[in-house]
């Protein structure tokens, strides 16, 4: 049974990644698409508060800390879970080299 967490923390690195995807989409696609993608990613992050039992991040399985991830479209949200919180560490576009996922 997964217990509800008290809060979601989105780190500065994750915010910077999300901001860069937003800026890219705003220029290359449209402002509406950029806003939609940003809002959906943030919504997915917020839902981790109620259910944070998604799969372990396979590219970080050898690390001492237990990293988890969830994918939305082409974006991989990497996070950790403690008794009180879910900490979103980074948001990676899945077309990137898997080694980039280790940049937390």
Secondary structure, DSSP 8 states (H G I E B T S, - for coil): -----SEEEE-HHHHHHHHHHHHHHHHHT-HHHHHHHHHHHHHHHHHTTT-----B-GGGTTSSS--EEEEETTEEEEEEE-SSEEEEEEEEETTS-GGGGG--
